[in-house]
Amino acid sequence: MWTVITTDLFNEWLEQQDESTQEKVLAALVVLQQQGPSLGRPLVDTVYDSKFTNMKELRVQHRGKPLRAFFAFDPLR
């Protein structure tokens, strides 16, 4: 099991979403927590040309629109 740490900004955004959106995003975070760096597409993809090393995006499809949250794995893991 991997530790997922979210920011205050992310938490505030999530709290403002409707229950259905919250459930979809939280379900994706659970999968990320379970699979960690081995998780790939379609739920996770690499962000290219980022100034941050190993930047990824969590991709959640909900009601026909993509929701994306950027994250990175701790390089010291």
The first five atom37 places (N, CA, C, CB, O) and aatype in JSON, in Angstrom:
{
  "aatype": [12, 17, 16, 19, 9, 16, 16, 3, 10, 13, 2, 6, 17, 10, 6, 5, 5, 3, 6, 15, 16, 5, 6, 11, 19, 10, 0, 0, 10, 19, 19, 10, 5, 5, 5, 7, 14, 15, 10, 7, 1, 14, 10, 19, 3, 16, 19, 18, 3, 15, 11, 13, 16, 2, 12, 11, 6, 10, 1, 19, 5, 8, 1, 7, 11, 14, 10, 1, 0, 13, 13, 0, 13, 3, 14, 10, 1],
  "atom_mask": [
    [1, 1, 1, 1, 1],
    [1, 1, 1, 1, 1],
    [1, 1, 1, 1, 1],
    [1, 1, 1, 1, 1],
    [1, 1, 1, 1, 1],
    [1, 1, 1, 1, 1],
    [1, 1, 1, 1, 1],
    [1, 1, 1, 1, 1],
    [1, 1, 1, 1, 1],
    [1, 1, 1, 1, 1],
    [1, 1, 1, 1, 1],
    [1, 1, 1, 1, 1],
    [1, 1, 1, 1, 1],
    [1, 1, 1, 1, 1],
    [1, 1, 1, 1, 1],
    [1, 1, 1, 1, 1],
    [1, 1, 1, 1, 1],
    [1, 1, 1, 1, 1],
    [1, 1, 1, 1, 1],
    [1, 1, 1, 1, 1],
    [1, 1, 1, 1, 1],
    [1, 1, 1, 1, 1],
    [1, 1, 1, 1, 1],
    [1, 1, 1, 1, 1],
    [1, 1, 1, 1, 1],
    [1, 1, 1, 1, 1],
    [1, 1, 1, 1, 1],
    [1, 1, 1, 1, 1],
    [1, 1, 1, 1, 1],
    [1, 1, 1, 1, 1],
    [1, 1, 1, 1, 1],
    [1, 1, 1, 1, 1],
    [1, 1, 1, 1, 1],
    [1, 1, 1, 1, 1],
    [1, 1, 1, 1, 1],
    [1, 1, 1, 0, 1],
    [1, 1, 1, 1, 1],
    [1, 1, 1, 1, 1],
    [1, 1, 1, 1, 1],
    [1, 1, 1, 0, 1],
    [1, 1, 1, 1, 1],
    [1, 1, 1, 1, 1],
    [1, 1, 1, 1, 1],
    [1, 1, 1, 1, 1],
    [1, 1, 1, 1, 1],
    [1, 1, 1, 1, 1],
    [1, 1, 1, 1, 1],
    [1, 1, 1, 1, 1],
    [1, 1, 1, 1, 1],
    [1, 1, 1, 1, 1],
    [1, 1, 1, 1, 1],
    [1, 1, 1, 1, 1],
    [1, 1, 1, 1, 1],
    [1, 1, 1, 1, 1],
    [1, 1, 1, 1, 1],
    [1, 1, 1, 1, 1],
    [1, 1, 1, 1, 1],
    [1, 1, 1, 1, 1],
    [1, 1, 1, 1, 1],
    [1, 1, 1, 1, 1],
    [1, 1, 1, 1, 1],
    [1, 1, 1, 1, 1],
    [1, 1, 1, 1, 1],
    [1, 1, 1, 0, 1],
    [1, 1, 1, 1, 1],
    [1, 1, 1, 1, 1],
    [1, 1, 1, 1, 1],
    [1, 1, 1, 1, 1],
    [1, 1, 1, 1, 1],
    [1, 1, 1, 1, 1],
    [1, 1, 1, 1, 1],
    [1, 1, 1, 1, 1],
    [1, 1, 1, 1, 1],
    [1, 1, 1, 1, 1],
    [1, 1, 1, 1, 1],
    [1, 1, 1, 1, 1],
    [1, 1, 1, 1, 1]
  ],
  "atom_positions": [
    [[0.86, -1.17, 0.0], [0.0, 0.0, 0.0], [0.91, 1.24, 0.0], [-0.98, 0.0, 1.24], [1.88, 1.31, 0.74]],
    [[0.57, 2.2, -0.83], [1.33, 3.44, -0.97], [0.6, 4.56, -0.24], [1.54, 3.81, -2.46], [-0.62, 4.53, -0.09]],
    [[1.35, 5.54, 0.22], [0.77, 6.7, 0.89], [0.5, 7.8, -0.13], [1.71, 7.22, 2.01], [1.4, 8.18, -0.89]],
    [[-0.71, 8.29, -0.16], [-1.09, 9.4, -1.04], [-1.29, 10.63, -0.16], [-2.39, 9.06, -1.87], [-2.11, 10.63, 0.75]],
    [[-0.53, 11.67, -0.45], [-0.63, 12.92, 0.3], [-1.22, 13.97, -0.62], [0.78, 13.37, 0.85], [-0.71, 14.21, -1.72]],
    [[-2.29, 14.61, -0.19], [-2.93, 15.64, -1.0], [-2.66, 17.02, -0.4], [-4.45, 15.39, -1.11], [-2.32, 17.15, 0.78]],
    [[-2.81, 18.03, -1.23], [-2.6, 19.41, -0.78], [-3.92, 20.01, -0.29], [-2.01, 20.27, -1.92], [-5.0, 19.49, -0.56]],
    [[-3.8, 21.1, 0.43], [-5.0, 21.82, 0.87], [-5.82, 22.29, -0.33], [-4.62, 23.02, 1.76], [-7.05, 22.24, -0.31]],
    [[-5.14, 22.75, -1.36], [-5.83, 23.22, -2.57], [-6.65, 22.09, -3.2], [-4.82, 23.78, -3.59], [-7.8, 22.3, -3.58]],
    [[-6.06, 20.91, -3.31], [-6.78, 19.76, -3.86], [-7.97, 19.41, -2.97], [-5.83, 18.54, -4.01], [-9.07, 19.18, -3.47]],
    [[-7.75, 19.36, -1.67], [-8.84, 19.01, -0.74], [-9.99, 20.0, -0.82], [-8.3, 18.94, 0.69], [-11.16, 19.6, -0.79]],
    [[-9.68, 21.28, -0.92], [-10.72, 22.3, -1.04], [-11.49, 22.13, -2.35], [-10.11, 23.71, -0.97], [-12.72, 22.24, -2.37]],
    [[-10.77, 21.86, -3.44], [-11.43, 21.64, -4.73], [-12.36, 20.44, -4.64], [-10.39, 21.43, -5.85], [-13.51, 20.5, -5.08]],
    [[-11.87, 19.34, -4.06], [-12.66, 18.12, -3.97], [-13.92, 18.33, -3.14], [-11.83, 16.98, -3.38], [-14.99, 17.83, -3.5]],
    [[-13.82, 19.06, -2.06], [-14.98, 19.34, -1.21], [-16.05, 20.14, -1.94], [-14.54, 20.09, 0.04], [-17.23, 20.05, -1.59]],
    [[-15.66, 20.92, -2.93], [-16.61, 21.74, -3.68], [-17.34, 20.96, -4.77], [-15.89, 22.92, -4.3], [-18.3, 21.46, -5.36]],
    [[-16.89, 19.74, -5.04], [-17.5, 18.94, -6.1], [-18.73, 18.21, -5.59], [-16.48, 17.94, -6.67], [-18.9, 18.02, -4.38]],
    [[-19.6, 17.81, -6.52], [-20.77, 17.04, -6.11], [-20.35, 15.64, -5.66], [-21.8, 16.96, -7.28], [-19.22, 15.21, -5.9]],
    [[-21.26, 14.95, -5.01], [-20.95, 13.65, -4.41], [-20.47, 12.63, -5.44], [-22.18, 13.11, -3.7], [-19.55, 11.87, -5.17]],
    [[-21.08, 12.62, -6.6], [-20.7, 11.68, -7.65], [-19.25, 11.92, -8.11], [-21.65, 11.81, -8.84], [-18.5, 10.96, -8.3]],
    [[-18.89, 13.17, -8.28], [-17.52, 13.51, -8.68], [-16.54, 13.12, -7.58], [-17.39, 15.01, -9.0], [-15.49, 12.55, -7.85]],
    [[-16.89, 13.42, -6.34], [-16.03, 13.05, -5.22], [-15.79, 11.55, -5.19], [-16.65, 13.52, -3.9], [-14.66, 11.09, -4.98]],
    [[-16.85, 10.77, -5.39], [-16.72, 9.31, -5.37], [-15.78, 8.81, -6.46], [-18.09, 8.66, -5.53], [-14.96, 7.93, -6.22]],
    [[-15.91, 9.37, -7.67], [-15.04, 8.96, -8.79], [-13.58, 9.27, -8.5], [-15.48, 9.64, -10.09], [-12.7, 8.44, -8.73]],
    [[-13.33, 10.48, -8.01], [-11.95, 10.89, -7.73], [-11.37, 10.07, -6.59], [-11.89, 12.4, -7.4], [-10.23, 9.61, -6.66]],
    [[-12.14, 9.88, -5.54], [-11.65, 9.09, -4.4], [-11.4, 7.64, -4.79], [-12.65, 9.15, -3.25], [-10.45, 7.03, -4.3]],
    [[-12.23, 7.09, -5.66], [-12.0, 5.72, -6.14], [-10.68, 5.63, -6.91], [-13.18, 5.26, -7.03], [-9.94, 4.66, -6.76]],
    [[-10.4, 6.64, -7.72], [-9.13, 6.66, -8.47], [-7.95, 6.79, -7.51], [-9.12, 7.82, -9.48], [-6.91, 6.17, -7.74]],
    [[-8.09, 7.57, -6.46], [-7.02, 7.71, -5.47], [-6.77, 6.4, -4.73], [-7.36, 8.82, -4.47], [-5.63, 6.09, -4.39]],
    [[-7.82, 5.64, -4.48], [-7.66, 4.34, -3.83], [-6.86, 3.4, -4.73], [-9.05, 3.72, -3.5], [-5.98, 2.69, -4.26]],
    [[-7.17, 3.39, -6.02], [-6.42, 2.54, -6.96], [-4.96, 2.99, -6.99], [-7.04, 2.61, -8.38], [-4.06, 2.15, -6.99]],
    [[-4.72, 4.29, -7.02], [-3.35, 4.81, -6.99], [-2.65, 4.38, -5.71], [-3.35, 6.35, -7.12], [-1.48, 4.0, -5.73]],
    [[-3.35, 4.44, -4.61], [-2.78, 4.03, -3.32], [-2.43, 2.54, -3.34], [-3.77, 4.34, -2.18], [-1.42, 2.14, -2.76]],
    [[-3.24, 1.74, -3.97], [-3.01, 0.29, -4.01], [-1.89, -0.09, -4.97], [-4.28, -0.42, -4.41], [-1.08, -0.97, -4.65]],
    [[-1.83, 0.55, -6.13], [-0.89, 0.11, -7.17], [0.36, 0.96, -7.27], [-1.58, 0.12, -8.48], [1.37, 0.51, -7.82]],
    [[0.33, 2.17, -6.76], [1.52, 3.02, -6.76], [2.1, 3.24, -8.14], [0.0, 0.0, 0.0], [1.36, 3.43, -9.11]],
    [[3.43, 3.22, -8.24], [4.1, 3.53, -9.51], [3.8, 2.56, -10.66], [5.56, 3.56, -9.29], [4.05, 2.89, -11.82]],
    [[3.26, 1.39, -10.35], [2.96, 0.44, -11.43], [1.66, 0.78, -12.16], [2.87, -0.97, -10.86], [1.39, 0.21, -13.22]],
    [[0.87, 1.69, -11.62], [-0.39, 2.08, -12.26], [-0.11, 2.89, -13.52], [-1.26, 2.89, -11.28], [0.69, 3.82, -13.51]],
    [[-0.78, 2.53, -14.59], [-0.57, 3.23, -15.86], [-1.88, 3.65, -16.48], [0.0, 0.0, 0.0], [-2.89, 3.84, -15.8]],
    [[-1.85, 3.8, -17.82], [-3.03, 4.23, -18.55], [-4.12, 3.19, -18.44], [-2.69, 4.5, -20.01], [-3.83, 2.0, -18.37]],
    [[-5.34, 3.6, -18.43], [-5.84, 4.94, -18.73], [-5.95, 5.85, -17.5], [-7.18, 4.82, -19.37], [-6.28, 7.03, -17.65]],
    [[-5.67, 5.34, -16.3], [-5.88, 6.15, -15.1], [-4.74, 7.12, -14.82], [-6.07, 5.25, -13.91], [-4.97, 8.2, -14.26]],
    [[-3.52, 6.76, -15.2], [-2.35, 7.6, -14.95], [-1.55, 7.73, -16.23], [-1.47, 7.02, -13.82], [-1.41, 6.76, -16.98]],
    [[-1.04, 8.92, -16.49], [-0.17, 9.14, -17.64], [0.95, 10.08, -17.24], [-0.97, 9.71, -18.85], [0.85, 10.81, -16.25]],
    [[2.02, 10.05, -18.01], [3.18, 10.9, -17.77], [2.94, 12.29, -18.35], [4.45, 10.28, -18.37], [2.38, 12.43, -19.44]],
    [[3.38, 13.31, -17.62], [3.34, 14.68, -18.12], [4.73, 14.99, -18.66], [2.91, 15.7, -16.99], [5.71, 14.97, -17.91]],
    [[4.81, 15.26, -19.94], [6.09, 15.54, -20.57], [6.39, 17.04, -20.51], [6.1, 15.05, -22.03], [5.48, 17.86, -20.41]],
    [[7.66, 17.37, -20.56], [8.12, 18.76, -20.57], [7.75, 19.53, -19.3], [7.56, 19.48, -21.76], [7.57, 20.75, -19.34]],
    [[7.64, 18.82, -18.19], [7.39, 19.49, -16.91], [8.72, 19.86, -16.27], [6.55, 18.58, -15.96], [9.71, 19.15, -16.44]],
    [[8.74, 20.95, -15.55], [9.97, 21.32, -14.85], [10.14, 20.49, -13.58], [9.95, 22.82, -14.5], [11.19, 20.54, -12.94]],
    [[9.11, 19.72, -13.22], [9.18, 18.84, -12.06], [9.47, 17.41, -12.51], [7.86, 18.9, -11.25], [8.84, 16.91, -13.45]],
    [[10.41, 16.77, -11.86], [10.8, 15.41, -12.21], [9.67, 14.43, -11.94], [12.06, 15.0, -11.45], [9.0, 14.5, -10.91]],
    [[9.48, 13.52, -12.88], [8.53, 12.41, -12.72], [7.09, 12.87, -12.51], [8.95, 11.54, -11.55], [6.34, 12.23, -11.77]],
    [[6.69, 13.97, -13.15], [5.33, 14.49, -13.01], [4.35, 13.56, -13.74], [5.23, 15.94, -13.57], [4.6, 13.14, -14.87]],
    [[3.26, 13.27, -13.08], [2.21, 12.41, -13.63], [0.87, 13.13, -13.52], [2.16, 11.04, -12.88], [0.74, 14.16, -12.86]],
    [[-0.13, 12.56, -14.2], [-1.48, 13.08, -14.04], [-2.43, 11.93, -13.79], [-1.92, 13.9, -15.28], [-2.38, 10.9, -14.46]],
    [[-3.3, 12.11, -12.81], [-4.38, 11.18, -12.53], [-5.54, 11.61, -13.41], [-4.77, 11.17, -11.0], [-5.98, 12.76, -13.35]],
    [[-6.04, 10.69, -14.24], [-7.07, 11.02, -15.22], [-8.36, 10.29, -14.88], [-6.6, 10.66, -16.66], [-8.42, 9.06, -14.92]],
    [[-9.38, 11.06, -14.55], [-10.67, 10.49, -14.15], [-11.72, 10.98, -15.14], [-11.05, 10.88, -12.68], [-11.9, 12.19, -15.3]],
    [[-12.41, 10.05, -15.79], [-13.51, 10.42, -16.68], [-14.8, 10.42, -15.87], [-13.62, 9.43, -17.9], [-15.12, 9.45, -15.19]],
    [[-15.53, 11.53, -15.95], [-16.77, 11.63, -15.2], [-17.75, 12.49, -15.97], [-16.52, 12.2, -13.78], [-17.48, 13.65, -16.28]],
    [[-18.91, 11.9, -16.27], [-19.96, 12.61, -17.0], [-19.46, 13.18, -18.32], [-20.54, 13.72, -16.16], [-19.83, 14.28, -18.72]],
    [[-18.6, 12.42, -18.98], [-18.13, 12.81, -20.29], [-17.03, 13.86, -20.31], [0.0, 0.0, 0.0], [-16.64, 14.33, -21.38]],
    [[-16.53, 14.23, -19.14], [-15.45, 15.21, -19.13], [-14.28, 14.66, -18.3], [-15.93, 16.58, -18.56], [-14.48, 13.98, -17.3]],
    [[-13.07, 14.97, -18.75], [-11.91, 14.49, -18.0], [-11.6, 15.39, -16.81], [-10.69, 14.39, -18.93], [-11.63, 16.62, -16.91]],
    [[-11.3, 14.77, -15.7], [-10.79, 15.49, -14.54], [-9.34, 15.06, -14.39], [-11.64, 15.19, -13.23], [-9.04, 13.87, -14.43]],
    [[-8.45, 16.01, -14.21], [-7.02, 15.69, -14.13], [-6.42, 16.32, -12.89], [-6.28, 16.16, -15.39], [-6.65, 17.49, -12.59]],
    [[-5.64, 15.53, -12.19], [-4.91, 16.01, -11.01], [-3.45, 15.63, -11.2], [-5.49, 15.42, -9.67], [-3.14, 14.47, -11.48]],
    [[-2.58, 16.58, -11.05], [-1.16, 16.33, -11.23], [-0.54, 15.84, -9.93], [-0.44, 17.6, -11.71], [-0.92, 16.26, -8.84]],
    [[0.44, 14.93, -10.07], [1.13, 14.4, -8.89], [2.5, 13.88, -9.29], [0.29, 13.27, -8.22], [2.81, 13.75, -10.47]],
    [[3.3, 13.6, -8.29], [4.63, 13.01, -8.52], [4.9, 12.0, -7.42], [5.75, 14.11, -8.56], [4.44, 12.16, -6.28]],
    [[5.64, 10.97, -7.77], [6.06, 10.0, -6.76], [7.32, 10.52, -6.09], [6.3, 8.61, -7.38], [8.17, 11.14, -6.73]],
    [[7.45, 10.27, -4.81], [8.63, 10.68, -4.06], [9.84, 9.94, -4.62], [8.45, 10.39, -2.53], [9.87, 8.71, -4.62]],
    [[10.85, 10.67, -5.11], [12.01, 10.0, -5.7], [12.82, 9.21, -4.67], [12.9, 11.03, -6.36], [13.65, 8.39, -5.05]],
    [[12.6, 9.45, -3.39], [13.32, 8.73, -2.34], [12.55, 7.52, -1.83], [13.62, 9.66, -1.19], [12.96, 6.89, -0.85]],
    [[11.46, 7.18, -2.48], [10.64, 6.06, -2.03], [11.45, 4.82, -2.03], [9.41, 5.87, -2.9], [10.95, 3.75, -1.68]]
  ]
}
